[in-house]
Amino acid sequence: LAAAIQRHVLSGQAIFADDTPVDMLSPGAGKTKTTRLWAYVRDERPWAGPSPPAAFYRFSRDRKGEQPTEHLQNYSGWMHADGYAGFNELYRSGRIREVACMAHIRRKFVDVFKSQGSAIAEEAIKRIASLYVVEQQARGLSPDERVQLRQAHARPILDDLEVWLQAQLPKISGKSELAKAIRYGLTRMKKLRPYLDHGFLEADNNSAERSMRCVALGRKNYLFMGSERGGQSAAIAYTLIETAKLNGVNPQAWLTDVLSRIADHKINRIDELLPWRYAASAA
């Protein structure tokens, strides 16, 4: 089932990607080591797409770029992500095209404003908020309608924001946290622009970030993975449970139904047991 969900996610024209640290017990050392859980999400609901949402998770012992390269070896399309350098090899291959995240850009300015009360950071936050007003209006529209709306209203805001940020740099110390936030924002905005031209893309990577909330909650409860196999099992469990939740399906009810049927179910028809099929039959 987890493999079927992964195939479904990777058949989309756009996905969301993120990763987060998790501790794993290090046998014999009397301590834990930092490992990673990765999440890849397909969610077409913002543009009323026909395919159901889904998320698959993978566990790895490290955060090397070879990990996402292996996870996404069969994927071609757009990927919303942060600026993690480990994705660069995927972008260089040409199979995967990058879409940056406005939420990450905004977060840099929020941090500066909270720590320094910077008027420039506050103005940047306000301008970014205007972009999200457009996104609220775009939610649920068709891709073509979203492009028209963004071209008319979001593009001028983004253009002005870039020009304005460039003008602020000479006014402040180049070593300041604000200057770092501005340079980061200007660099990432170049990678964000595809969302203006493609209605099936989003302005941020929040779909993947939301998929990590369950992991963050889990860390506070189970504290660490017991082994690499335990990490892999956790990734499968997250895949099944979170995909069910994305489709408005009670994970326990769905998995109970699956376990009662799967022994006699043909492997080449495994897609019939996926959460959205269960939701449709229940309806």
RODO-2510 file (C-alpha; in nm, 4 decimals, decimal comma):
residues 283
     n   res          X          Y          Z
     1     l     0,0000     0,0000     0,0000
     2     a     0,2790     0,2427     0,0872
     3     a     0,4446     0,1672    -0,2479
     4     a     0,1144     0,2299    -0,4290
     5     i     0,0768     0,5628    -0,2515
     6     q     0,4325     0,6540    -0,3507
     7     r     0,3577     0,5737    -0,7157
     8     h     0,0483     0,7913    -0,6980
     9     v     0,2399     1,0864    -0,5514
    10     l     0,5158     1,0596    -0,8111
    11     s     0,2707     1,0471    -1,1009
    12     g     0,1676     1,4069    -1,0300
    13     q     0,2949     1,7012    -1,2311
    14     a     0,3929     1,8850    -0,9104
    15     i     0,4945     1,7658    -0,5643
    16     f     0,5995     1,9194    -0,2324
    17     a     0,9127     1,8009    -0,0484
    18     d     1,0515     1,8478     0,3014
    19     d     1,2584     1,6663     0,5614
    20     t     1,3058     1,6791     0,9368
    21     p     1,5532     1,5341     1,1890
    22     v     1,4628     1,2376     1,4090
    23     d     1,6808     1,0650     1,6666
    24     m     1,7706     0,6984     1,6329
    25     l     1,9197     0,4805     1,9061
    26     s     2,2885     0,4104     1,8453
    27     p     2,3552     0,0586     1,9812
    28     g     2,6613     0,0279     2,2027
    29     a     2,7156     0,4016     2,2205
    30     g     2,4593     0,4684     2,4899
    31     k     2,3198     0,7638     2,2973
    32     t     2,1261     0,8571     1,9857
    33     k     2,2288     0,9809     1,6421
    34     t     2,0432     1,2223     1,4143
    35     t     1,8659     1,0643     1,1176
    36     r     1,6012     1,2014     0,8791
    37     l     1,2418     1,1530     0,7767
    38     w     1,1486     1,2839     0,4323
    39     a     0,7991     1,3693     0,3116
    40     y     0,6757     1,4043    -0,0463
    41     v     0,3214     1,5283    -0,1011
    42     r     0,0817     1,5527    -0,3935
    43     d    -0,2086     1,7877    -0,3324
    44     e    -0,4171     1,9247    -0,6201
    45     r    -0,7045     2,0547    -0,4062
    46     p    -0,6004     2,4231    -0,4296
    47     w    -0,6681     2,4179    -0,8054
    48     a    -0,9583     2,1701    -0,7971
    49     g    -0,7458     1,8987    -0,9560
    50     p    -0,9005     1,5560    -1,0164
    51     s    -0,6495     1,3418    -0,8253
    52     p    -0,6766     1,2672    -0,4521
    53     p    -0,4112     1,4061    -0,2153
    54     a    -0,1434     1,1744    -0,0767
    55     a     0,1880     1,1805     0,1080
    56     f     0,4683     0,9284     0,1290
    57     y     0,7543     0,9260     0,3782
    58     r     1,1042     0,7817     0,3647
    59     f     1,3603     0,7264     0,6397
    60     s     1,7358     0,7677     0,5972
    61     r     2,0428     0,7565     0,8199
    62     d     2,1711     1,0911     0,6900
    63     r     2,0751     1,3997     0,4901
    64     k     2,3042     1,3528     0,1921
    65     g     2,1742     1,4531    -0,1483
    66     e     2,1824     1,0914    -0,2593
    67     q     1,8779     1,0287    -0,0408
    68     p     1,6239     1,2447    -0,2305
    69     t     1,7942     1,1419    -0,5541
    70     e     1,7047     0,7811    -0,4729
    71     h     1,3550     0,8664    -0,3480
    72     l     1,2720     1,0618    -0,6648
    73     q     1,4580     0,8565    -0,9249
    74     n     1,1305     0,7862    -1,1094
    75     y     0,9861     1,1358    -1,0863
    76     s     0,9708     1,4060    -1,3520
    77     g     0,7925     1,7348    -1,2904
    78     w     0,7889     2,0364    -1,0606
    79     m     0,8945     2,0265    -0,6964
    80     h     0,8165     2,2825    -0,4272
    81     a     1,0992     2,2853    -0,1733
    82     d     1,3230     2,4975     0,0463
    83     g     1,6764     2,5895    -0,0553
    84     y     1,8361     2,2609     0,0557
    85     a     2,1498     2,2115    -0,1545
    86     g     2,0999     1,8341    -0,1650
    87     f     1,8218     1,8841    -0,4194
    88     n     2,0530     2,0587    -0,6655
    89     e     2,1601     1,7414    -0,8418
    90     l     1,7951     1,6664    -0,9150
    91     y     1,7483     2,0122    -1,0652
    92     r     2,0653     1,9776    -1,2727
    93     s     1,9332     1,6543    -1,4204
    94     g     1,6521     1,8531    -1,5834
    95     r     1,3898     1,5955    -1,4808
    96     i     1,2762     1,8036    -1,1850
    97     r     1,2105     2,1768    -1,1931
    98     e     1,2374     2,3824    -0,8773
    99     v     0,9716     2,6011    -0,7201
   100     a     1,0904     2,8035    -0,4186
   101     c     0,8829     2,8762    -0,1098
   102     m     0,7516     3,2202    -0,0157
   103     a     0,6818     3,1016     0,3394
   104     h     1,0560     3,0430     0,3907
   105     i     1,1327     3,3909     0,2562
   106     r     0,8735     3,5447     0,4879
   107     r     1,0059     3,3523     0,7887
   108     k     1,3473     3,5162     0,7570
   109     f     1,1897     3,8620     0,7815
   110     v     0,9643     3,7565     1,0687
   111     d     1,2701     3,6405     1,2653
   112     v     1,4451     3,9739     1,2057
   113     f     1,1357     4,1734     1,2992
   114     k     1,0846     3,9771     1,6209
   115     s     1,4468     4,0181     1,7299
   116     q     1,5139     4,3739     1,6099
   117     g     1,1794     4,5409     1,5380
   118     s     1,3119     4,6372     1,1948
   119     a     1,0798     4,8654     0,9959
   120     i     1,2210     4,7255     0,6703
   121     a     1,1454     4,3695     0,7802
   122     e     0,7951     4,4759     0,8828
   123     e     0,7336     4,6345     0,5423
   124     a     0,8580     4,3194     0,3669
   125     i     0,6139     4,1102     0,5717
   126     k     0,3258     4,3405     0,4740
   127     r     0,4137     4,3208     0,1057
   128     i     0,4329     3,9406     0,1217
   129     a     0,0929     3,9387     0,2939
   130     s    -0,0487     4,1090    -0,0167
   131     l     0,0671     3,8126    -0,2242
   132     y    -0,1192     3,5768     0,0049
   133     v    -0,4372     3,7797    -0,0358
   134     v    -0,4167     3,6960    -0,4059
   135     e    -0,3617     3,3284    -0,3217
   136     q    -0,6738     3,3245    -0,1064
   137     q    -0,8690     3,4472    -0,4071
   138     a    -0,7020     3,1869    -0,6313
   139     r    -0,7857     2,8884    -0,4128
   140     g    -1,0267     2,6505    -0,5839
   141     l    -1,0053     2,8180    -0,9246
   142     s    -0,8932     2,6326    -1,2361
   143     p    -0,5239     2,6546    -1,3372
   144     d    -0,6037     2,8968    -1,6218
   145     e    -0,8048     3,1218    -1,3919
   146     r    -0,5287     3,1158    -1,1325
   147     v    -0,2711     3,2216    -1,3920
   148     q    -0,4880     3,5127    -1,5053
   149     l    -0,5425     3,6267    -1,1467
   150     r    -0,1742     3,5985    -1,0546
   151     q    -0,0536     3,7747    -1,3682
   152     a    -0,2891     4,0644    -1,3055
   153     h    -0,2384     4,1023    -0,9299
   154     a     0,0496     3,8938    -0,7899
   155     r     0,3147     3,9640    -1,0538
   156     p     0,3148     4,3443    -0,9974
   157     i     0,3428     4,2912    -0,6213
   158     l     0,6319     4,0481    -0,6615
   159     d     0,8075     4,2750    -0,9127
   160     d     0,7770     4,5740    -0,6786
   161     l     0,8953     4,3670    -0,3829
   162     e     1,2135     4,2644    -0,5629
   163     v     1,2913     4,6222    -0,6720
   164     w     1,2192     4,7534    -0,3231
   165     l     1,4385     4,4901    -0,1516
   166     q     1,7264     4,5671    -0,3887
   167     a     1,6951     4,9339    -0,2932
   168     q     1,7170     4,8548     0,0794
   169     l     2,0479     4,6690     0,0671
   170     p     2,2741     4,9770     0,0250
   171     k     2,1070     5,1362     0,3272
   172     i     2,2033     4,8668     0,5792
   173     s     2,5079     4,6746     0,6959
   174     g     2,5892     4,3927     0,4574
   175     k     2,6693     4,1659     0,7518
   176     s     2,3397     4,2246     0,9334
   177     e     2,0709     3,9582     0,9716
   178     l     1,8369     4,1831     0,7751
   179     a     2,0799     4,1942     0,4820
   180     k     2,1053     3,8147     0,4949
   181     a     1,7258     3,7881     0,4879
   182     i     1,7056     4,0234     0,1899
   183     r     1,9744     3,8412    -0,0074
   184     y     1,8078     3,5080     0,0689
   185     g     1,4718     3,6466    -0,0408
   186     l     1,6047     3,7901    -0,3667
   187     t     1,7811     3,4649    -0,4526
   188     r     1,4811     3,2453    -0,3763
   189     m     1,2289     3,4729    -0,5513
   190     k     1,3945     3,3942    -0,8834
   191     k     1,3053     3,0284    -0,8207
   192     l     0,9532     3,1184    -0,7062
   193     r     0,8415     3,2883    -1,0262
   194     p     0,7177     2,9720    -1,2055
   195     y     0,4087     2,9761    -0,9850
   196     l     0,2956     3,2929    -1,1637
   197     d     0,2873     3,1130    -1,4986
   198     h     0,1517     2,7719    -1,3960
   199     g    -0,1814     2,7490    -1,2190
   200     f    -0,1122     2,4040    -1,0767
   201     l     0,1795     2,5392    -0,8706
   202     e     0,1656     2,7040    -0,5277
   203     a     0,3375     3,0067    -0,3752
   204     d     0,4887     2,8022    -0,0940
   205     n     0,5797     2,4571     0,0299
   206     n     0,3287     2,4531     0,3145
   207     s     0,1685     2,1258     0,2010
   208     a     0,4938     1,9443     0,2805
   209     e     0,5521     2,1406     0,5998
   210     r     0,2058     2,0477     0,7262
   211     s     0,2870     1,6840     0,6562
   212     m     0,5720     1,7079     0,9084
   213     r     0,3498     1,8089     1,2003
   214     c     0,2783     1,4459     1,2804
   215     v     0,6522     1,3763     1,3004
   216     a     0,7108     1,6771     1,5263
   217     l     0,4342     1,5530     1,7560
   218     g     0,5737     1,2009     1,7478
   219     r     0,9208     1,3159     1,8531
   220     k     0,7736     1,4484     2,1776
   221     n     0,6156     1,1105     2,2533
   222     y     0,8406     0,8296     2,1350
   223     l     1,1624     1,0433     2,1569
   224     f     1,3692     0,8280     1,9178
   225     m     1,3636     0,5442     1,6622
   226     g     1,4873     0,2158     1,8040
   227     s     1,6708     0,1116     1,4876
   228     e     1,6941     0,1707     1,1147
   229     r     1,4226    -0,0873     1,0596
   230     g     1,2102     0,0984     1,3131
   231     g     1,2620     0,4210     1,1171
   232     q     1,1564     0,2510     0,7947
   233     s     0,8472     0,1091     0,9636
   234     a     0,7613     0,4534     1,0980
   235     a     0,7857     0,5976     0,7457
   236     i     0,5377     0,3358     0,6208
   237     a     0,3009     0,4061     0,9101
   238     y     0,3145     0,7809     0,8461
   239     t     0,2488     0,7197     0,4752
   240     l    -0,0655     0,5188     0,5419
   241     i    -0,2068     0,7264     0,8268
   242     e    -0,1379     1,0726     0,6850
   243     t    -0,2690     0,9845     0,3396
   244     a    -0,5896     0,8564     0,4962
   245     k    -0,6254     1,1806     0,6927
   246     l    -0,5630     1,3913     0,3809
   247     n    -0,8620     1,2166     0,2227
   248     g    -1,0897     1,2644     0,5226
   249     v    -1,0728     0,8934     0,6065
   250     n    -1,0503     0,7517     0,9576
   251     p    -0,7126     0,5691     0,9466
   252     q    -0,8176     0,3008     1,1964
   253     a    -1,1415     0,2196     1,0136
   254     w    -0,9652     0,2094     0,6763
   255     l    -0,6755    -0,0083     0,7949
   256     t    -0,9170    -0,2445     0,9711
   257     d    -1,1034    -0,2850     0,6427
   258     v    -0,7794    -0,3328     0,4474
   259     l    -0,6480    -0,6000     0,6856
   260     s    -0,9722    -0,7947     0,6522
   261     r    -0,9478    -0,7968     0,2713
   262     i    -0,5826    -0,7834     0,1700
   263     a    -0,5030    -1,1542     0,2128
   264     d    -0,7428    -1,2459    -0,0690
   265     h    -0,6760    -0,9377    -0,2802
   266     k    -0,4767    -0,9597    -0,6017
   267     i    -0,1490    -0,7667    -0,5844
   268     n    -0,2036    -0,6138    -0,9285
   269     r    -0,5255    -0,4570    -0,7983
   270     i    -0,3772    -0,3101    -0,4805
   271     d    -0,4851     0,0408    -0,5834
   272     e    -0,8446    -0,0634    -0,5077
   273     l    -0,7555    -0,0616    -0,1369
   274     l    -0,6211     0,2940    -0,1230
   275     p    -0,7896     0,5426     0,1154
   276     w    -0,9798     0,7405    -0,1485
   277     r    -1,1331     0,4192    -0,2849
   278     y    -1,2450     0,3349     0,0688
   279     a    -1,3910     0,6836     0,1087
   280     a    -1,5809     0,6492    -0,2203
   281     s    -1,7254     0,3084    -0,1271
   282     a    -1,8237     0,4327     0,2196
   283     a    -2,0030     0,7284     0,0643
***
